[in-house]
Amino acid sequence: MSKKRKGKSKKNGISNLTNTILSILKKERNQSFNYKQIAAKLGVNDASSRNQIIKTLAKLAAKQEIEQVERGKFKAIVNTEYHIGILDLAAKGNGYIICDDFEDDVFIASNNINKALNGDEVEFYAYKRRRRGKIEGEITNIIKRAKSEYVGVIQMQNNKNFAFVVPDTNKMYKDIFVPINKTNNAEDGDKVLVKLEDWPEKADSPYGKVLEVLGKPGEHNTEIHAILAEYGLPLEFPHEVEAFANQIDTSITEKEIANRRDMRKDLTFTIDPKDAKDFDDALSFEVLDIGLYEIGIHIADVSHYLQEGTVLDDEAYERATSVYLVDRVVPMLPEVLSNNACSLRPHEEKYTFSAVFQINDKAEIKKEWFGRTVTYSDARYAYEEAQAVIESKTNTIPEEVSLTGKTYQTDQKLADAILKMDELAKIMRGQRMRDGAISFDKVEVKFNLDEEANPVGVFFKTSKDANKLIEEFMLLANRKVSEFIGKQNPKKTFVYRVHDEPDESKLASLQNVVSRFGYKLNFKDRKSTTASLNNLLQEVNGKKEQNLVDTLTIRSMSKAEYTTHNIGHYGLAFDYYSHFTSPIRRYPDVMAHRLLQHYLDGGKSANEEAYEDKCNHSSNMENLATKAERDSIKYMQIRFMEDHKDQEFVGVISGVTDWGIYVEIISNKCEGMVSVRDMKDDHYAFDQDLYAMVGRSNGLIYQLGDEVIVKVKNTDLVKKHLDFNLIGKPEN
């Protein structure tokens, strides 16, 4: 039987040889190959295959699809335009390339991926249109790998000298081959961090080595560490960085005070979350004799301690941001700075960088000043405490919101300051809305954790007047600092936080979805667009579909990013905007401080190209941190649902696909999937136009936005996946 198969194979020859040879020559179009080299690449050496290759080369040369550059050596004739883009892989192995040369993403079939991985910068050519009119392409070269490290579970091969790591992410379509001497003593089933080292041309899988054993899958610390490792985010500071930070002189000296504006006598306070450990901003308030209020926005002067060219600054730049996971913070700066020297703690003197404004009762800025200061915080408030002052209009802080756990009377001057600043903040916010700002007050999911970091409850964080008071004055400082530099002539290099106008196609998709809930949007011009978006966000407030609509609206917006090229901030309706107010947790704010001081000292414009590179790095790290934070929330939601498997929940259908429906539980915002295979009461088909699953026999429709009752079917902490069983629809 085996002999017949071999004979049949020779008769049929090498399948798809013409396209394979063209692909080889085009991929390495600057080199020439003879038939032996091509045979070696194909892994064949029998006479029949060699003859087939020789004949195919001759045919392609005769058709002038390839050229013979010297006797027996062939090269591709390049008449194709090559493009460069970023590969976005789908879970099934196909992908799309995002490229500025094309209006739509370019489809890449799995057999044309050519060992590229998700996020890679690739060279490709577009060669035909698919039936739906989409352009299709083939990857010809990998320019830059997006990442080389992956988290996965190691599978030791019995009685063999190698193992495989099965990556956690479904966007990695190959397991990773690891020689036994590179497994780092990992045991079968361990979750590990593996680094890609090579991908030999003839190898089906990439080769790698285990960098770190993270622990057993499903264990809390293992999964949290795995989230950080997946995005290349650090867990701890290197010893030399901690040592450097610990030897910094953090004392407040008379010599340094002499170089600063002394504002220690100004009434100053902080308002932060009750569980905050670092306080990087404070407000001061003084009533002036000329009928104005002097309000200072004081920011920790991190740049005083964080000197360029040090290992500490290098580490802060690499991190670029603090990462806020559900159960911990991975800080940008070591604790000696983030929680001590740079934290504006009550009853302590601190070095600060300040934006000070003289403001009238109409919240109009009459005078501004920027520079280094020294301040003294008279009091620390939690948001709940400041909110109590605003709501009661008294200086009494009730027991239920008090940081001390007891009812107390705060200083009347401080209470008056909070009330006046709340009044001014509301005027400023109203003006922003009239100017076309979009009011995003998305509900944040938070967890009550026990001592072992188990989720014992879910609650929602909403923004109240006290939050908005702080927000408005931070926005004021950010806007005015960037305006001060941005309007200088000649132009000065600066780090801006920009936000482009939304994509029209994404707005159209948003309209299609929200129309299912009975909402209408008007995209005639910018004014009508922002007005209708604000109206939508206000209308859905408190309704079952709020989280879905809020999320979809945010996704319809462009991404905010850091750059030296100012285009304004669409969402805030500001022509100039920067990040200046959080240097403890954001490196761009540190850069803004340094540049501002440089220009206040009369310095020339900084190197734009160097700062643009730093901006790109900061944007990329912010994106990775955001993904890690979302993963940690998803992980904790699944842990929470593990303890509620016997409970029925009312949810809202938040997504519909051909493989099932996604449901978000109203009471805790946990989202899971109901597989169409588990909808056994009928045969359901996906109706793309209706955003619905439609039963063929019973006519039942499960549509985006419908309320349904679900029960937990399966929780997978490793894959961060939640499966539901569909019980039905609630009775009206």
ABEGO torsion letter per residue (X at the ends): XAAAAAAAAAAAEBBGAAAAAAAAAAABAABBBBAAAAAAAAGBABAAAAAAAAAAAAAAAAAGABBBABBGBBBBBBABBBBBBBBBBBAAGBBBBBBAABABBBBBBAAAAGGBBBGBBBBBBBABBBAAGBBBBBBABBABBABABBBBBBBBBBGBABBBBBBABAABABBBBBBAAAAGGBBBGBBBBBBBABBBAABABBBBBBABBAEBBGBAAAAAAAAAAAAGBBABBBAAAAAAAAABBABBBAAAAAABBBAAABBBBBBBBAABABBABBBBBBBBAAGBBBBBBBBBBAAAABBBGBAAAAAAAAAGBBBBBAABBBBABBAAAAABAABBBBGBBBBBBBBBBBBBAAGBBABBBBEBBBBBBABBBBAAAAAAAAAAGBABBBAAABAAGBBBBBBAAAAAAAAAAAAAAAAAAAAAAAAGBBBBBBBBBBBBBBAAGBBABBBBBBBBAAAAAAAAAAAAAAAAAAAAAAABOBBBBBBBBBBBBBBAAAAAAAAAAAAAAGBBBBAABAAAAAAAAAAAAAAABGBAAAAAAAAAAAAABBBBBBBABBAEBAAAGBABBBBAABAAABAAAAAAAAAAAAAAAGBBBBBAAAAAAAAAAAAAAAAAAAAAAAAAAAAAAAAAAAAAAABBBBBBBABBBAAEBBBBBAAAGBBBBBBAAABAABBBBBBAAAGBBBBAAAGBBBBBGBBBBBBBABBBAAAGBBBBBBAEBBBX
